[in-house]
Amino acid sequence: MSTSTQSRRPLAIAGLTYFGSVLIVGLPLMYAVYVFFVDTAILFNLNLGAAFLWQILLLAAAFLIGISVSGKVAERVLKKLS
């Protein structure tokens, strides 16, 4: 068995970076995307506000967009730190 001698970034720094990027980038972006989706639905008179399933689908789409963007931001920050 061989042991790897590569330097690895500590788990605490990576965790804090991902958590910070979700709080700073992900959640505000998720809120903005959700508001955009709802306002677009209202603009086109789709009446999605009454359907609970549509609200969950819009929230899930906004969540996925926010988390994916915050993950990319965290990766770039970690690359600059290393």
N, C-alpha and C positions, 0 to 999 in steps of 0.2 A: 504494500500500500504506500502510496506517495501522498505527502501532505502538500497542500497548496500554500505557497508563500506570498500569494498576491495580497495586497492590502485591500481589505473590504471596509466599506463604510459602516460605521456603527449603526445598530438597529435603532437606537434612540434618535439619532440625527435624521435618519430616513423617515421614521415615524412622525417626528415633529414637522418635517418638511411637507409630507403628504397631508397631515392634519391641518397645517397652516394654509396650504394652498387650497384645500377644500373650504376652509372658513373664509379666506380672503377672496378667492376667485370663484370657487364652485357654487357656493350658496347664493351670492348676488347674481351670478349668471343664470342659475336655475330659476330664481325669482323673475328675472327680466324675460327669460324665454317663456315662462309660464304666462306672464302678463301679456306678452306678444301673441301667444297662441290664443288666449281667451279673447283679447281685443280683436284679433282677426276673425274669430268665430262670430263675435258680436257684429262686426262690420258686415259680414256676409249673411247675417240673420240666420245662423245655423241653430240658434237656441240650444247650445250645448250646456248652458248653466243648469238646466233642469235635470239632465241625465247624469247620474252619479258615475256611471261607467266611463263616460267621456271625460269627466274631470280626472279620474284616476289615470286614464290613458295619457292625457295631456301632462299630468304631473310626472308620470313615469318617463315620458319622452324628455321633458325638461330636466329631470334628474339625470338621465343618461348623458345628455349633452353637457351638463354642468360637471359631472364626475369625470367624463373623458377629457374635457379641457383642463380641469384642475390636475389630473394625472400627468398630462403633457407638460404643464407648467412645473410641476414638482420634479419631473425627470430633467428638465432643462436646468433647474436650480441645482439639483444634485450633480449634474455634469459640470457646472461651473464651480461648485465647491470642491470637486475632486481634481 
